[in-house]
Amino acid sequence: MGPTGAGKSTFVDRAVGRSDVGVGHDLMSYTKEMRPVRYPHSDGIRNIVLIDSPGFDDTFMTDAQILRQIAHWLNATYKKNIKLSGVLYLHRISDNRVSRTPLRNYNMFKELCGRENFKNVILVTTMWDEITEEVGSAREKELQSDFWWSMINLGSTVHRFEGTMESAWSIINSLSLAPPVQRRPLQIQREMVDEHVPLHRTAAGRAVMVTLTGLMLGVQRIFGRFTNGRRRSPSPIPQDSKHLRRSSSMLTTSSATTTSDTSSNSRSVGTGTTSLSSSGACSTEGYQGSLVRVIPILQAALGMAELVRIPFLKDVISPSLSIALSIEASFRC
């Protein structure tokens, strides 16, 4: 498991000696469903099954969709009395900081596994060929002492994946492959199968819900500030610019400050600025900046509706998301 682009599919393909043709080499997702791959162990006795999973922050699916897909697969196998021997969590060492997406992914991952299973987790760093040893070692130490400390303290180990078949099998063989009767289910398997807890009330589901709720509250605050800014504007809005301004207010999605003078209202939106002139017009750059920020918010809202299974809310959000994606595509043309 791990974020999109962390090298999960490459790890599996290297381990089984396959070419990684078709594997995503950027942040576009490659794996869209759980992908089990069976391969004979070097001891000539056993088979090892590696399961590649979609990454959170997927190109085409919401976090809630991915969690539901992973949970469905895990629960189906658990009902057949099949339990995992261990879990690998992959992280790009080339990332110079732990951004919001890997943090969100990691928090959900911990809740999915459960503390009692941390000893069966290997934290794998990837993309070592993209940085120097000195920089990578410094980041590795920071991960171990801060970001991953709670899992390491409960038995998780850290390994480097060097991009080779030998490196992949060194990591696999470091797992303590207990006999099936001694293996423990993951927390989400226990919750959903043994205790009949719905997905959105599992620990992993609540972790996703907390993230989505935080995003939605942030958007509400921004909309409120933007609306207040519009009310303070003394300038009339020509009829032909009302639609553009209304769309702009819908697409403002990042924390910002509002300034008013006699000529314009400006709102900082992430890396762009949405500027409303005295005529109410919105600059192309600001509109694009707002659009880039609103799409993840709409995806988060859709994810929340899917997680708690509210069909009518999905019916409201889906068209808005489709429109936003279409507009974004038109800007790229």
C-alpha positions as CSV (number, residue, x, y, z in Angstrom):
1,M,0.0,0.0,0.0
2,G,1.0,3.7,-0.2
3,P,0.2,6.9,-2.1
4,T,-0.2,7.0,-5.9
5,G,3.3,7.1,-7.5
6,A,5.1,5.5,-4.6
7,G,6.2,2.5,-6.7
8,K,3.8,-0.2,-5.5
9,S,3.3,-1.7,-9.0
10,T,7.0,-1.5,-9.8
11,F,7.8,-3.4,-6.5
12,V,5.4,-6.2,-7.4
13,D,6.6,-6.4,-11.0
14,R,10.3,-6.4,-10.0
15,A,9.6,-9.2,-7.4
16,V,8.1,-11.5,-10.0
17,G,10.6,-10.6,-12.7
18,R,8.2,-8.7,-15.0
19,S,8.8,-5.6,-17.0
20,D,7.1,-2.5,-15.6
21,V,5.8,-1.5,-19.1
22,G,2.6,0.4,-18.5
23,V,3.4,1.2,-14.9
24,G,2.9,4.8,-14.0
25,H,6.2,6.7,-13.8
26,D,4.5,9.9,-12.7
27,L,1.7,10.7,-10.3
28,M,-1.0,9.3,-12.6
29,S,-2.4,6.2,-11.1
30,Y,-1.7,2.8,-12.8
31,T,-3.4,0.3,-10.5
32,K,-7.2,0.8,-10.4
33,E,-8.2,-2.4,-8.5
34,M,-6.6,-4.9,-6.1
35,R,-4.1,-6.9,-8.2
36,P,-3.0,-10.2,-6.6
37,V,0.1,-11.9,-8.2
38,R,1.2,-15.4,-7.3
39,Y,4.8,-16.3,-7.5
40,P,6.9,-19.3,-6.2
41,H,9.1,-18.7,-3.2
42,S,12.8,-19.4,-3.6
43,D,12.5,-22.2,-1.1
44,G,10.7,-24.2,-3.8
45,I,7.9,-25.2,-1.3
46,R,5.6,-22.2,-1.0
47,N,3.9,-19.7,-3.2
48,I,3.9,-16.0,-2.3
49,V,0.9,-13.9,-3.3
50,L,1.7,-10.1,-3.6
51,I,-1.4,-7.8,-3.7
52,D,-0.9,-4.5,-5.4
53,S,-3.5,-1.9,-4.3
54,P,-4.7,1.4,-5.7
55,G,-3.1,4.5,-4.0
56,F,-5.0,7.1,-2.2
57,D,-5.1,10.5,-4.1
58,D,-5.8,8.3,-7.1
59,T,-6.2,10.0,-10.5
60,F,-9.6,8.6,-11.2
61,M,-11.2,7.5,-7.9
62,T,-12.0,9.2,-4.6
63,D,-10.4,8.1,-1.3
64,A,-13.7,6.7,-0.2
65,Q,-14.0,4.6,-3.4
66,I,-10.5,3.2,-2.9
67,L,-11.1,2.4,0.8
68,R,-14.3,0.6,-0.1
69,Q,-12.5,-1.4,-2.8
70,I,-9.6,-2.4,-0.5
71,A,-12.0,-3.2,2.4
72,H,-14.2,-5.3,0.1
73,W,-11.2,-7.4,-1.1
74,L,-9.8,-7.8,2.4
75,N,-13.2,-8.8,3.9
76,A,-13.9,-11.3,1.0
77,T,-10.6,-13.1,1.6
78,Y,-11.0,-13.0,5.4
79,K,-14.4,-14.7,5.1
80,K,-12.5,-17.5,3.2
81,N,-10.2,-17.7,6.3
82,I,-7.3,-16.2,4.3
83,K,-5.1,-13.8,6.4
84,L,-2.2,-11.7,5.3
85,S,1.3,-12.5,6.4
86,G,2.3,-8.9,6.3
87,V,1.8,-5.5,4.8
88,L,4.3,-3.2,3.0
89,Y,3.8,0.5,3.1
90,L,5.7,2.4,0.3
91,H,6.9,6.0,0.5
92,R,8.9,8.0,-2.0
93,I,12.1,9.1,-0.4
94,S,12.4,11.6,-3.2
95,D,9.6,13.7,-1.6
96,N,11.3,16.6,0.3
97,R,8.5,16.8,2.8
98,V,5.5,14.7,4.0
99,S,2.6,16.5,2.3
100,R,-1.1,16.3,3.1
101,T,-1.8,13.4,0.8
102,P,0.9,10.9,2.2
103,L,-0.1,12.0,5.7
104,R,-3.7,11.3,5.0
105,N,-2.8,8.0,3.4
106,Y,-0.6,7.0,6.3
107,N,-3.2,7.8,9.0
108,M,-5.8,5.7,7.2
109,F,-3.3,2.9,6.7
110,K,-2.6,2.8,10.5
111,E,-6.3,2.5,11.3
112,L,-6.8,-0.1,8.7
113,C,-4.1,-2.3,10.1
114,G,-4.6,-1.8,13.8
115,R,-1.8,-1.4,16.4
116,E,-1.6,-5.1,17.1
117,N,-0.5,-5.7,13.5
118,F,2.2,-3.0,13.3
119,K,4.8,-5.7,14.0
120,N,3.9,-7.3,10.6
121,V,4.3,-4.0,8.7
122,I,7.4,-3.0,6.7
123,L,7.8,0.7,5.9
124,V,9.5,0.7,2.5
125,T,11.3,3.8,1.0
126,T,11.5,4.0,-2.8
127,M,12.9,6.2,-5.5
128,W,16.5,6.2,-4.1
129,D,17.9,6.7,-7.6
130,E,16.3,10.2,-7.7
131,I,18.3,11.7,-4.8
132,T,21.8,11.6,-3.3
133,E,22.6,9.2,-0.5
134,E,23.3,12.1,1.9
135,V,19.9,13.7,1.3
136,G,18.1,10.4,1.3
137,S,19.7,9.3,4.6
138,A,18.7,12.5,6.3
139,R,15.1,12.1,5.2
140,E,15.1,8.5,6.2
141,K,16.2,9.4,9.7
142,E,13.6,12.1,10.0
143,L,10.9,9.6,8.9
144,Q,12.1,7.1,11.5
145,S,12.3,9.6,14.4
146,D,9.1,11.5,13.7
147,F,6.6,10.5,11.0
148,W,6.9,6.7,11.5
149,W,8.0,6.6,15.1
150,S,4.7,5.4,16.5
151,M,4.6,2.3,14.2
152,I,8.3,1.6,14.6
153,N,7.9,1.7,18.4
154,L,5.3,-1.1,18.1
155,G,7.4,-3.3,15.9
156,S,7.3,-2.0,12.3
157,T,10.6,-2.1,10.5
158,V,12.1,0.1,7.7
159,H,13.7,-1.1,4.5
160,R,15.0,0.5,1.3
161,F,13.7,-0.7,-2.1
162,E,16.6,-0.3,-4.6
163,G,14.5,-1.1,-7.6
164,T,15.8,-4.6,-8.2
165,M,14.4,-8.2,-7.9
166,E,17.0,-8.9,-5.2
167,S,16.0,-5.9,-3.2
168,A,12.3,-6.8,-3.4
169,W,12.9,-10.3,-2.2
170,S,15.2,-9.2,0.6
171,I,12.2,-7.1,1.9
172,I,9.7,-9.9,1.4
173,N,12.0,-12.4,3.2
174,S,12.4,-10.0,6.1
175,L,8.7,-10.6,7.0
176,S,8.0,-13.2,9.7
177,L,5.9,-15.6,7.7
178,A,3.8,-17.2,10.4
179,P,1.8,-20.3,9.7
180,P,-1.8,-19.4,8.6
181,V,-3.3,-20.5,12.0
182,Q,-1.1,-17.9,13.8
183,R,-1.9,-15.0,11.5
184,R,-4.1,-12.2,12.8
185,P,-6.8,-10.3,10.8
186,L,-6.3,-6.6,10.1
187,Q,-8.4,-4.2,12.2
188,I,-10.8,-3.4,9.4
189,Q,-11.4,-7.1,8.8
190,R,-12.2,-7.7,12.4
191,E,-14.5,-4.7,12.5
192,M,-16.5,-5.4,9.4
193,V,-16.6,-9.2,9.3
194,D,-16.5,-10.2,13.0
195,E,-18.3,-7.1,14.5
196,H,-20.5,-6.1,11.5
197,V,-19.4,-2.5,11.7
198,P,-20.3,-0.5,8.5
199,L,-17.3,0.9,6.6
200,H,-17.8,4.6,7.5
201,R,-17.8,3.7,11.2
202,T,-14.6,1.6,11.1
203,A,-11.4,3.3,12.4
204,A,-10.1,3.6,8.8
205,G,-13.5,5.0,7.6
206,R,-13.6,7.5,10.4
207,A,-10.0,8.6,9.4
208,V,-11.2,9.3,5.9
209,M,-14.4,11.1,7.2
210,V,-12.3,13.4,9.4
211,T,-10.3,14.5,6.4
212,L,-13.3,15.0,4.2
213,T,-15.2,16.9,6.9
214,G,-12.2,19.2,7.5
215,L,-12.1,20.0,3.8
216,M,-15.8,20.8,3.6
217,L,-15.6,23.1,6.7
218,G,-12.7,24.9,5.1
219,V,-14.7,25.5,2.0
220,Q,-17.7,26.8,3.9
221,R,-15.5,29.3,5.7
222,I,-14.0,30.5,2.4
223,F,-17.4,30.8,0.7
224,G,-18.6,32.9,3.7
225,R,-15.6,35.2,3.5
226,F,-16.0,35.6,-0.3
227,T,-19.7,36.4,0.1
228,N,-18.9,39.0,2.7
229,G,-16.3,40.5,0.3
230,R,-18.9,40.7,-2.4
231,R,-21.4,42.5,-0.1
232,R,-18.8,45.2,0.7
233,S,-18.2,45.9,-3.0
234,P,-19.9,49.2,-3.8
235,S,-19.8,48.7,-7.6
236,P,-22.8,47.6,-9.6
237,I,-22.4,44.3,-11.6
238,P,-23.3,44.5,-15.3
239,Q,-25.8,41.8,-16.3
240,D,-23.4,40.0,-18.6
241,S,-20.8,39.5,-15.9
242,K,-23.0,38.1,-13.2
243,H,-22.7,34.5,-14.3
244,L,-18.9,34.6,-14.4
245,R,-18.7,36.2,-11.0
246,R,-21.2,33.6,-9.5
247,S,-19.1,30.8,-11.0
248,S,-15.9,32.3,-9.5
249,S,-17.4,32.4,-6.1
250,M,-18.3,28.7,-6.4
251,L,-14.8,27.9,-7.4
252,T,-12.9,29.6,-4.6
253,T,-11.5,26.9,-2.4
254,S,-8.4,27.8,-0.4
255,S,-7.8,30.0,2.6
256,A,-7.3,33.6,1.7
257,T,-7.6,37.2,2.7
258,T,-10.0,39.8,1.3
259,T,-9.1,43.4,0.6
260,S,-11.5,46.1,-0.6
261,D,-10.9,49.4,-2.3
262,T,-12.8,51.5,-4.7
263,S,-11.5,49.7,-7.7
264,S,-11.4,45.9,-7.1
265,N,-11.8,43.0,-4.7
266,S,-9.0,40.4,-4.7
267,R,-8.9,37.0,-3.1
268,S,-5.7,34.9,-2.8
269,V,-6.5,31.3,-3.8
270,G,-3.5,28.9,-3.2
271,T,-0.9,29.8,-5.9
272,G,-3.3,32.0,-7.9
273,T,-5.3,35.1,-7.3
274,T,-8.9,35.6,-8.2
275,S,-9.4,39.3,-9.1
276,L,-12.8,40.9,-9.4
277,S,-12.7,44.2,-11.1
278,S,-15.3,47.0,-10.6
279,S,-17.2,45.4,-13.4
280,G,-17.3,42.1,-11.6
281,A,-15.0,40.3,-14.1
282,C,-12.7,37.5,-13.0
283,S,-9.2,37.1,-14.4
284,T,-8.4,33.9,-16.3
285,E,-5.4,33.2,-14.1
286,G,-7.5,33.6,-10.9
287,Y,-10.3,31.5,-12.4
288,Q,-7.9,28.7,-13.2
289,G,-6.3,28.9,-9.8
290,S,-9.7,28.6,-8.2
291,L,-10.6,25.7,-10.4
292,V,-7.5,23.8,-9.5
293,R,-8.5,24.0,-5.9
294,V,-12.2,23.3,-6.1
295,I,-11.8,19.9,-7.9
296,P,-10.2,18.1,-5.0
297,I,-12.9,19.6,-2.7
298,L,-15.7,18.3,-4.9
299,Q,-14.0,14.9,-5.1
300,A,-13.8,14.9,-1.3
301,A,-17.5,15.8,-1.0
302,L,-18.3,13.0,-3.4
303,G,-16.1,10.7,-1.4
304,M,-18.0,11.5,1.8
305,A,-21.4,10.9,0.0
306,E,-20.1,7.5,-1.2
307,L,-18.6,6.5,2.1
308,V,-21.9,7.0,4.0
309,R,-24.0,6.0,1.0
310,I,-26.1,9.1,0.4
311,P,-27.3,8.7,-3.2
312,F,-29.1,12.0,-3.5
313,L,-26.0,13.9,-2.4
314,K,-23.9,12.1,-5.0
315,D,-26.5,13.1,-7.6
316,V,-26.0,16.7,-6.6
317,I,-22.2,16.7,-6.5
318,S,-21.4,14.5,-9.5
319,P,-22.6,17.0,-12.2
320,S,-20.7,19.9,-10.5
321,L,-17.5,17.8,-10.5
322,S,-18.1,16.8,-14.2
323,I,-18.5,20.5,-15.1
324,A,-15.3,21.5,-13.2
325,L,-13.3,18.7,-14.8
326,S,-14.6,19.7,-18.3
327,I,-13.7,23.4,-17.7
328,E,-10.2,22.3,-16.5
329,A,-9.7,20.2,-19.6
330,S,-10.7,23.2,-21.8
331,F,-8.0,25.4,-20.2
332,R,-5.4,22.8,-21.1
333,C,-6.4,22.8,-24.8
